[in-house]
Amino acid sequence: MNLMYEKQIRVTEEHIDGNNHVNNVQYVHWVEEAAVEHWELLKHKTAYADDAWMLLDHHIQYKKQVYLNDIITVRTYPIPPEGAK
């Protein structure tokens, strides 16, 4: 099972804040969105198909400011499940 998922996102007007760049809260939204998509692709291959992934911890590496029409890559690579938390 591939535990890495990658998604490309083009920054649009709705992602831009008052400082003319992507707000940090938007990155958390994108990570959550990618995690849901990733789970939907994988869940049928697991013994946990009726369960859901939760974002318990995340790490976002900010390498530079992101602006309108930039394309970013969001990757999820969760650790294997350890049971109920």
Secondary structure, DSSP 8 states (H G I E B T S, - for coil): ----EEEEEE--GGGB-TTSSB-HHHHHHHHHHHHHHHHHHHGGGSTTTTS------------S---TT-EEEEEE------S--
